[in-house]
């Protein structure tokens, strides 16, 4: 059951299907959904105050 929530599985299966010149829309949708989720979480978690420019004295 946890295989459905593993983004690595979707990527590997998409590569496997592409080797046989087939398209699996279920895994394509999974990759898009996980990309949106991780992008959203990274945008929410970004803190510019902890960046390298702040520590190096950049402007």
RAQUI-V844258 format. One line per field, one symbol per residue. phi: phi as a letter, one per 20 degrees, with the letter a starting at -180 (. if undefined). psi: psi as a letter, one per 20 degrees, with the letter a starting at -180 (. if undefined). burial: + if it has 9 or more other ideal C-beta (glycine too) atoms within 8 Angstrom, else -. A space follows every 10 residues. Layout:
phi->???
psi->???
burial->???
This chain:
phi->.fffddffff fffffffffe lcddffffff ffffffffff ffffefcffd fffffenfe
psi->hihijohhgg gghhgghhhj lqpohghghg ggghggghgg hhghipoiij rhhhhikr.
burial->------+-++ +-++--++-- ---+--++-+ +--+---+-- ---------- ---+-----
